[in-house]
């Protein structure tokens, strides 16, 4: 009888490795002003703060942790890669699905958030709007399809 195929080819000491990838557990965002960015996340996203110390603050987005890390600590994590400055431009965008983009834009405005664009209907059939956090990370809200 043939053995069942492994989920992942690699083995460690003969143990099967589970399905990969599964989900993103944590995202670390490098920030220049931890206090200001932490305040933004607490007030705009209304998320629970699950950990903080002198150089980081961790918020929980359902199943994903967002770690705000002081940029001075970043080189140790990513060497030999280098840390880009916020002025170098956006390299990613996070998207949060919402029921009503227009209502969420109104709520974000009440929370002091300035939109970069939107709300607008995109050619691919989704209504969106974008804003940035104090460290320059781009967030999009989009109607759930």
HELIX and SHEET records of a PDB file:
HELIX    1   1 UNK A   34  UNK A   40  1                                   7    
HELIX    2   2 UNK A   41  UNK A   45  3                                   5    
HELIX    3   3 UNK A   71  UNK A   78  1                                   8    
HELIX    4   4 UNK A   86  UNK A   88  5                                   3    
HELIX    5   5 UNK A  101  UNK A  110  1                                  10    
SHEET    1   A 2 UNK A  11  UNK A  12  0                                        
SHEET    2   A 2 UNK A  15  UNK A  16 -1                                        
SHEET    1   B 4 UNK A  26  UNK A  31  0                                        
SHEET    2   B 4 UNK A  64  UNK A  70  1                                        
SHEET    3   B 4 UNK A  56  UNK A  61 -1                                        
SHEET    4   B 4 UNK A  48  UNK A  52 -1                                        
SHEET    1   C 4 UNK A  93  UNK A  98  0                                        
SHEET    2   C 4 UNK A 138  UNK A 143  1                                        
SHEET    3   C 4 UNK A 127  UNK A 132 -1                                        
SHEET    4   C 4 UNK A 115  UNK A 121 -1                                        
END                                                                             
